[in-house]
Amino acid sequence: MIKAAGKTLVIACGALARELIDAKALNKLDHLDITCLPAIWHNHPQKIPDGVRKKIRKARADGYADILCLYGDCGTGGLLDKVLEEERVERIEGDHCYAFYAKPGEFDQLMDEELGSFFLTDYLVRHFDRLIIQGMGLDRYPQLRKDIFGHYKRVVYLAQMSDPALEKKARKAAERLDLAFEMRVTGLGGLETFVTGNGRIHPRTPAV
């Protein structure tokens, strides 16, 4: 008997793991299994398409009945979507996780309000120093702040939960970037809708 028979596997970015686990628990999605690729691959998007393909093919070999992809394009320039089309696996709507949480229409509205918006999620707030300050070299070359963030006007914190400690960190992050601060509590947004099936298109037929 194949252990994964009748189950669904979600292949996700590691940056979404905590929220995906929350969505599974809150909605009692016992049929759902989760596997993640490294969040740091956002800095190396060329790794994502092949990494996702390998996960898909292993999942099929393990007998999963349905496979979903919880990734945006994430800088792959359409290559991830090409892999998913070839493998006939459905991806969540949106080019990045900001759109997942805010939902595409709400995200578009935020961008219409102010194109110069720099978005943070709970994950990015928790790891702001490592991913933004150190990752962009601002700890070593603080003068780069104007070059990188000079065209931004505000930080928009899309909060998955109302947490005073995270809000304080997000406000501090905005101050460090010398940007105005705005917070929207989104909950799990489109991520939860997708994994529960309420916002999904019909599953694609597995490739043969």
Backbone bond lengths (Angstrom), bond angles and torsions (degrees), N, CA, C in turn:
res aa  C-N    CA-C-N  psi(-1)  N-CA   C-N-CA  omega(-1)  CA-C   N-CA-C  phi
1 M - - - 1.468 - - 1.520 110.06 -
2 I 1.339 116.78 132.61 1.449 120.84 -179.75 1.524 108.73 -80.46
3 K 1.336 116.89 124.33 1.459 122.02 -174.63 1.530 112.50 -58.65
4 A 1.338 117.32 -37.04 1.465 121.10 -173.78 1.526 113.20 -88.03
5 A 1.313 118.95 1.63 1.460 121.22 -176.92 1.520 110.88 -57.21
6 G 1.339 115.49 132.85 1.456 121.37 178.83 1.514 114.73 79.65
7 K 1.318 117.61 2.06 1.462 121.14 -177.78 1.530 111.00 -104.86
8 T 1.329 115.28 162.22 1.464 122.62 177.80 1.513 108.74 -113.22
9 L 1.321 115.98 136.30 1.466 121.04 176.40 1.518 109.44 -109.82
10 V 1.325 116.15 131.29 1.464 121.52 172.95 1.523 108.04 -104.41
11 I 1.325 115.70 121.45 1.466 121.76 175.07 1.524 106.49 -96.49
12 A 1.324 116.74 117.96 1.462 119.98 -170.42 1.520 111.92 -132.34
13 C 1.311 114.24 161.36 1.460 121.50 169.53 1.525 108.28 -71.49
14 G 1.304 117.13 140.06 1.454 121.14 179.80 1.517 113.99 -58.84
15 A 1.337 117.41 -23.26 1.461 121.14 178.79 1.523 111.95 -69.06
16 L 1.330 117.12 -15.41 1.466 121.49 -178.58 1.525 112.50 -105.06
17 A 1.327 117.17 3.07 1.462 120.84 -171.38 1.516 112.60 -60.29
18 R 1.332 117.84 -48.17 1.471 120.09 -176.26 1.522 111.43 -60.83
19 E 1.337 116.28 -45.78 1.459 120.48 -178.47 1.524 111.40 -68.58
20 L 1.321 116.76 -34.44 1.464 120.63 178.30 1.530 110.59 -66.85
21 I 1.314 116.56 -40.72 1.468 120.60 176.48 1.528 110.14 -63.72
22 D 1.338 116.55 -40.08 1.470 120.52 176.97 1.526 111.13 -60.99
23 A 1.347 116.09 -45.50 1.466 120.16 -179.27 1.522 110.91 -62.57
24 K 1.321 117.11 -38.62 1.462 120.84 178.36 1.520 111.09 -63.50
25 A 1.340 116.30 -45.22 1.457 120.40 -178.09 1.523 111.86 -68.62
26 L 1.336 116.63 -44.76 1.465 120.73 -176.90 1.523 112.33 -62.78
27 N 1.335 115.49 -34.39 1.465 120.23 -176.30 1.529 113.16 -101.38
28 K 1.351 116.21 6.15 1.470 121.68 178.36 1.533 111.72 52.44
29 L 1.334 114.74 49.68 1.464 120.73 -178.19 1.529 109.35 -89.34
30 D 1.320 115.45 70.82 1.465 120.01 -175.09 1.526 112.82 -66.69
31 H 1.333 116.13 -19.72 1.469 119.73 -179.42 1.525 111.99 -81.63
32 L 1.344 116.39 -4.63 1.459 121.15 -172.04 1.519 110.92 -97.57
33 D 1.322 116.95 126.40 1.461 122.49 171.05 1.519 108.62 -109.78
34 I 1.319 116.23 156.20 1.462 122.04 -174.22 1.517 109.47 -129.31
35 T 1.320 115.70 135.87 1.460 120.89 170.22 1.522 107.58 -137.57
36 C 1.317 116.37 141.84 1.470 119.93 -174.01 1.522 111.84 -125.37
37 L 1.310 114.06 150.47 1.454 122.24 170.60 1.529 108.09 -102.05
38 P 1.327 118.64 158.07 1.468 120.91 -173.46 1.533 113.18 -59.18
39 A 1.322 116.29 132.58 1.465 120.94 178.16 1.531 111.40 -61.81
40 I 1.325 116.25 -30.30 1.471 120.34 -177.83 1.525 111.90 -65.12
41 W 1.338 116.95 -13.46 1.467 119.49 177.93 1.526 112.39 -64.87
42 H 1.330 117.52 -11.89 1.462 118.95 172.75 1.525 110.82 -60.35
43 N 1.336 115.75 -26.69 1.461 120.11 176.38 1.524 111.87 -84.75
44 H 1.330 116.52 -7.87 1.466 122.08 179.65 1.529 108.91 -138.13
45 P 1.337 118.16 62.42 1.478 120.95 -170.96 1.515 114.13 -61.55
46 Q 1.328 117.67 -17.52 1.465 119.34 178.18 1.523 111.72 -64.76
47 K 1.327 117.81 -18.08 1.468 121.23 179.50 1.530 112.58 -81.71
48 I 1.327 116.71 -21.59 1.464 120.22 -169.67 1.527 113.75 -65.63
49 P 1.345 119.90 -50.09 1.473 118.39 -176.07 1.525 113.58 -57.51
50 D 1.325 117.30 -47.96 1.468 119.23 -178.21 1.523 110.95 -69.26
51 G 1.341 116.64 -34.75 1.447 120.06 177.68 1.518 111.72 -63.40
52 V 1.333 116.55 -41.09 1.461 120.92 178.40 1.523 110.01 -67.68
53 R 1.330 117.47 -41.97 1.477 119.98 179.37 1.536 111.02 -59.08
54 K 1.317 116.55 -42.59 1.467 119.69 179.91 1.525 111.01 -63.44
55 K 1.333 116.12 -39.34 1.470 119.88 178.00 1.534 110.41 -64.68
56 I 1.327 116.80 -41.55 1.467 120.88 -180.00 1.531 110.55 -61.14
57 R 1.307 116.26 -47.39 1.463 119.74 -175.89 1.530 111.92 -68.93
58 K 1.322 116.26 -34.99 1.464 118.92 175.18 1.536 110.06 -66.82
59 A 1.336 116.44 -39.90 1.468 120.57 179.51 1.519 110.93 -62.00
60 R 1.325 116.96 -41.75 1.468 120.18 178.18 1.527 110.71 -63.87
61 A 1.328 115.50 -41.05 1.462 118.90 178.99 1.525 111.12 -65.01
62 D 1.340 115.73 -29.18 1.462 120.34 179.26 1.522 112.67 -83.31
63 G 1.344 117.07 -5.94 1.454 120.51 173.21 1.512 116.95 93.57
64 Y 1.340 118.99 18.74 1.467 119.92 178.78 1.522 110.64 -67.70
65 A 1.325 115.00 135.56 1.459 121.15 -177.74 1.516 112.44 -77.31
66 D 1.310 116.80 -28.33 1.460 121.45 -177.34 1.520 107.94 -146.85
67 I 1.322 116.40 143.49 1.460 121.86 -179.05 1.521 107.96 -131.86
68 L 1.328 116.45 133.00 1.455 122.32 178.11 1.518 109.51 -123.05
69 C 1.339 115.99 155.22 1.460 120.87 179.84 1.521 109.58 -120.20
70 L 1.315 116.08 119.84 1.454 121.67 179.41 1.532 108.37 -106.10
71 Y 1.309 113.93 75.23 1.462 123.30 179.77 1.519 107.41 -144.66
72 G 1.325 116.08 149.41 1.451 119.89 164.50 1.519 107.74 -87.30
73 D 1.316 116.31 -169.72 1.462 118.64 172.90 1.526 109.57 -65.30
74 C 1.327 115.55 -36.84 1.470 122.29 171.35 1.527 113.81 55.49
75 G 1.321 115.98 36.44 1.459 119.64 175.27 1.507 114.95 83.36
76 T 1.338 117.96 11.94 1.467 119.41 -179.28 1.527 111.95 -84.61
77 G 1.316 117.50 -4.09 1.464 120.36 177.99 1.514 113.93 63.91
78 G 1.337 116.57 34.02 1.461 120.65 179.40 1.518 114.42 89.20
79 L 1.320 117.78 -6.68 1.471 119.87 -177.14 1.519 111.86 -69.74
80 L 1.335 117.29 -33.70 1.463 118.82 176.78 1.527 110.51 -64.85
81 D 1.308 117.54 -44.53 1.468 120.09 179.12 1.524 111.43 -62.53
82 K 1.320 116.25 -33.73 1.471 119.44 177.37 1.531 110.19 -63.87
83 V 1.335 116.91 -43.48 1.462 121.31 177.64 1.524 110.07 -61.45
84 L 1.329 116.81 -45.81 1.462 120.54 -177.40 1.524 111.84 -66.18
85 E 1.316 116.54 -35.06 1.468 120.01 176.34 1.526 110.10 -65.66
86 E 1.309 116.53 -44.03 1.473 120.32 178.64 1.532 111.53 -64.17
87 E 1.324 116.23 -38.06 1.458 120.69 -178.23 1.523 113.06 -88.62
88 R 1.348 116.60 -7.50 1.457 123.63 179.72 1.532 111.73 57.48
89 V 1.323 113.49 54.80 1.459 122.23 177.46 1.523 108.59 -121.95
90 E 1.324 116.14 137.77 1.465 121.37 -176.42 1.523 111.35 -85.72
91 R 1.341 115.10 140.54 1.456 122.18 177.70 1.527 109.61 -114.01
92 I 1.319 116.85 149.02 1.460 121.60 175.88 1.529 109.66 -61.49
93 E 1.337 116.60 147.80 1.457 120.91 179.67 1.520 109.87 -72.17
94 G 1.333 116.60 138.80 1.458 121.58 177.95 1.511 111.42 121.17
95 D 1.324 115.49 147.36 1.460 119.93 -177.12 1.518 113.05 -84.02
96 H 1.315 117.58 -16.40 1.463 121.22 -177.47 1.528 109.24 -159.85
97 C 1.328 115.70 172.35 1.463 119.89 -173.25 1.525 112.76 -68.09
98 Y 1.329 118.46 -23.08 1.469 119.56 177.16 1.527 109.55 -61.61
99 A 1.307 115.76 -40.99 1.466 119.98 179.32 1.525 111.08 -70.42
100 F 1.350 117.87 -32.22 1.464 119.63 177.78 1.523 110.05 -60.34
101 Y 1.320 114.68 -48.39 1.458 119.27 -173.50 1.526 112.21 -72.86
102 A 1.322 116.49 -43.90 1.461 119.52 -177.80 1.518 111.86 -79.54
103 K 1.328 116.67 -15.84 1.460 124.67 -170.88 1.535 108.25 73.22
104 P 1.339 117.57 140.33 1.466 121.13 -170.07 1.527 114.96 -51.83
105 G 1.333 118.79 -45.06 1.461 119.80 -178.28 1.513 112.65 -64.31
106 E 1.338 116.53 -41.96 1.456 120.95 179.67 1.521 110.47 -68.97
107 F 1.339 116.78 -37.43 1.460 119.73 178.59 1.529 110.14 -64.88
108 D 1.318 116.81 -43.54 1.468 120.24 178.10 1.523 111.08 -59.88
109 Q 1.333 116.28 -37.54 1.463 120.03 178.43 1.529 110.89 -64.71
110 L 1.325 116.65 -41.54 1.458 120.51 177.70 1.523 111.35 -61.45
111 M 1.326 116.72 -39.41 1.455 120.74 179.14 1.527 111.03 -71.27
112 D 1.329 117.13 -34.96 1.462 119.88 176.52 1.527 110.79 -65.32
113 E 1.333 116.10 -35.85 1.466 120.37 178.50 1.524 110.98 -64.86
114 E 1.330 115.83 -42.83 1.463 120.34 -176.80 1.517 110.02 -156.73
115 L 1.334 115.88 106.37 1.465 120.02 179.41 1.521 111.37 -61.76
116 G 1.327 116.01 -32.42 1.459 120.36 -178.37 1.515 112.17 -82.93
117 S 1.335 117.20 55.45 1.458 122.23 -179.70 1.523 109.95 -108.55
118 F 1.315 115.70 127.70 1.459 121.67 174.67 1.522 107.43 -105.73
119 F 1.330 117.06 121.97 1.458 121.35 -171.57 1.524 112.18 -98.15
120 L 1.316 113.86 142.99 1.457 121.79 172.49 1.525 108.88 -124.13
121 T 1.317 116.25 145.65 1.459 123.11 170.78 1.531 107.66 -114.93
122 D 1.321 117.37 175.17 1.465 119.63 177.30 1.527 110.66 -54.98
123 Y 1.321 116.19 -43.12 1.469 120.45 -178.65 1.523 110.90 -61.28
124 L 1.325 116.95 -46.06 1.463 120.33 -178.47 1.522 111.77 -68.20
125 V 1.325 117.11 -32.98 1.466 119.62 176.44 1.530 109.59 -65.81
126 R 1.331 116.58 -46.17 1.465 120.14 -179.25 1.530 111.68 -60.10
127 H 1.321 116.36 -35.41 1.466 120.51 -173.62 1.533 111.67 -114.56
128 F 1.327 116.49 28.82 1.466 121.04 -174.57 1.527 112.38 -58.44
129 D 1.320 116.81 -46.63 1.466 119.16 -178.15 1.525 111.48 -60.96
130 R 1.340 115.95 -46.97 1.475 119.09 -176.15 1.521 112.36 -69.77
131 L 1.339 116.79 -43.39 1.467 119.59 -173.55 1.527 113.43 -85.01
132 I 1.325 117.42 -36.59 1.467 119.99 -175.42 1.525 111.58 -100.23
133 I 1.316 116.98 -57.92 1.464 119.78 -176.08 1.525 111.50 -66.64
134 Q 1.328 116.67 -53.54 1.465 119.24 179.67 1.523 111.55 -77.85
135 G 1.339 116.15 -41.34 1.462 120.43 -177.10 1.513 113.63 -61.52
136 M 1.333 116.74 -32.18 1.467 121.12 179.43 1.529 112.38 -99.04
137 G 1.325 115.59 4.34 1.465 119.53 175.88 1.516 115.02 77.95
138 L 1.340 117.50 14.26 1.463 119.83 -176.63 1.525 112.50 -72.65
139 D 1.322 116.89 -20.66 1.464 119.35 175.93 1.521 110.81 -71.10
140 R 1.323 116.90 -30.68 1.466 121.74 -179.34 1.519 112.28 -94.59
141 Y 1.334 116.07 -32.63 1.463 120.38 -176.91 1.527 109.25 -132.05
142 P 1.337 117.46 73.80 1.470 120.19 -175.71 1.519 113.80 -59.07
143 Q 1.331 117.05 -21.55 1.458 120.10 179.26 1.528 112.58 -66.31
144 L 1.351 116.71 -14.93 1.459 120.27 178.86 1.532 112.38 -72.24
145 R 1.337 116.21 -14.45 1.464 118.60 -177.92 1.523 111.69 -55.25
146 K 1.325 116.98 -44.63 1.466 119.71 -179.01 1.521 111.28 -67.58
147 D 1.337 116.40 -36.61 1.465 119.58 179.31 1.528 111.31 -66.56
148 I 1.338 116.95 -39.93 1.463 121.19 -175.38 1.524 111.89 -84.46
149 F 1.324 116.50 -41.27 1.465 120.59 -171.78 1.526 113.88 -113.19
150 G 1.319 116.65 8.44 1.461 119.55 -176.41 1.515 114.63 -62.47
151 H 1.344 117.42 -27.51 1.470 120.00 -178.49 1.529 112.48 -91.45
152 Y 1.343 116.99 -3.36 1.460 120.04 176.69 1.525 110.53 -85.32
153 K 1.318 115.66 149.55 1.459 121.54 179.17 1.522 112.82 -112.52
154 R 1.323 116.77 -29.01 1.456 119.38 -175.20 1.520 111.26 -150.01
155 V 1.323 115.23 156.29 1.461 122.98 166.86 1.521 107.21 -99.70
156 V 1.325 116.75 129.16 1.456 121.52 174.46 1.525 107.18 -112.37
157 Y 1.314 115.40 112.84 1.457 121.27 179.65 1.521 108.99 -91.31
158 L 1.344 115.86 109.38 1.461 122.19 175.90 1.524 107.14 -89.85
159 A 1.325 115.58 97.69 1.464 121.12 -172.18 1.515 111.01 -88.65
160 Q 1.331 115.98 129.22 1.456 119.95 176.57 1.525 111.66 -80.66
161 M 1.323 116.37 -17.53 1.457 121.32 175.91 1.524 108.10 -147.59
162 S 1.319 115.93 155.56 1.455 120.24 177.11 1.521 107.62 -87.38
163 D 1.328 116.54 99.88 1.452 122.80 -174.46 1.529 108.35 -129.66
164 P 1.327 118.76 110.00 1.466 121.06 -177.14 1.530 113.63 -55.94
165 A 1.333 117.06 -35.80 1.462 120.16 -179.43 1.532 110.82 -66.81
166 L 1.339 116.65 -42.94 1.463 119.72 178.21 1.529 110.77 -69.02
167 E 1.325 116.72 -38.16 1.468 119.23 177.60 1.530 110.63 -60.89
168 K 1.324 116.33 -41.96 1.467 120.37 178.15 1.526 110.59 -60.92
169 K 1.332 117.19 -43.08 1.461 120.66 178.48 1.521 111.57 -65.14
170 A 1.334 116.71 -38.34 1.459 120.82 179.13 1.530 110.95 -65.90
171 R 1.326 116.29 -41.04 1.472 119.90 177.57 1.532 110.67 -63.29
172 K 1.318 115.90 -40.67 1.460 119.98 178.03 1.531 110.90 -63.97
173 A 1.341 115.66 -38.70 1.461 120.04 177.95 1.528 110.48 -61.24
174 A 1.326 117.15 -43.53 1.465 120.97 178.34 1.524 110.86 -62.03
175 E 1.321 116.58 -40.23 1.463 120.38 177.94 1.518 111.12 -62.97
176 R 1.321 116.88 -41.23 1.469 120.76 -179.36 1.520 111.36 -64.91
177 L 1.336 115.69 -29.28 1.468 119.64 178.28 1.521 111.76 -91.72
178 D 1.330 116.20 -2.05 1.467 123.06 -179.37 1.531 111.35 58.82
179 L 1.335 115.08 46.61 1.458 121.70 -179.40 1.525 110.08 -125.20
180 A 1.338 115.89 154.34 1.455 121.08 173.77 1.528 108.91 -65.00
181 F 1.334 116.12 159.10 1.461 120.67 -175.50 1.518 110.88 -121.92
182 E 1.341 115.32 137.64 1.450 121.61 173.56 1.519 108.18 -142.81
183 M 1.322 115.92 143.18 1.466 120.22 -178.12 1.519 109.89 -126.66
184 R 1.340 116.36 135.23 1.457 123.14 173.31 1.528 108.13 -127.38
185 V 1.319 117.28 124.09 1.463 120.64 176.44 1.526 107.98 -85.80
186 T 1.316 116.55 110.73 1.461 121.99 -174.43 1.522 113.12 -99.08
187 G 1.339 117.57 -17.97 1.453 119.34 -167.93 1.525 108.53 67.41
188 L 1.305 116.33 -151.54 1.465 120.63 179.66 1.522 112.46 -84.70
189 G 1.348 116.41 -7.72 1.460 121.36 171.94 1.512 114.31 51.30
190 G 1.329 114.53 -137.26 1.456 120.99 -176.34 1.514 113.86 -67.39
191 L 1.332 117.33 -20.22 1.467 119.93 177.42 1.526 109.98 -61.30
192 E 1.318 116.57 -48.13 1.462 120.25 -179.92 1.521 111.38 -65.21
193 T 1.321 116.44 -41.73 1.469 120.97 178.94 1.524 111.00 -58.70
194 F 1.320 115.80 -41.21 1.463 120.89 -177.58 1.520 111.99 -67.04
195 V 1.324 117.12 -49.40 1.463 118.84 -174.39 1.527 112.55 -72.48
196 T 1.338 117.23 -24.94 1.464 118.87 176.25 1.519 112.28 -80.88
197 G 1.333 116.96 -10.44 1.459 120.90 177.74 1.507 114.16 90.91
198 N 1.354 118.21 -3.06 1.465 120.51 -175.98 1.521 113.05 -72.33
199 G 1.320 116.18 -24.92 1.454 118.08 -178.07 1.504 113.35 -116.83
200 R 1.342 115.77 16.93 1.453 118.94 -175.32 1.505 112.46 -93.72
201 I 1.310 114.08 149.04 1.456 121.99 166.57 1.529 105.83 -74.65
202 H 1.311 117.61 166.87 1.467 118.38 178.67 1.528 109.21 -60.25
203 P 1.324 118.54 142.21 1.465 121.04 179.09 1.531 110.43 -59.13
204 R 1.307 115.21 141.83 1.456 119.09 176.64 1.522 110.13 -72.95
205 T 1.297 115.79 150.21 1.461 120.55 177.15 1.517 108.63 -71.11
206 P 1.336 118.79 129.63 1.463 120.39 -178.70 1.539 110.92 -56.76
207 A 1.320 113.91 143.72 1.461 119.36 176.95 1.512 109.52 -65.72
208 V 1.316 115.49 150.18 1.460 119.36 178.90 1.516 108.77 -120.65
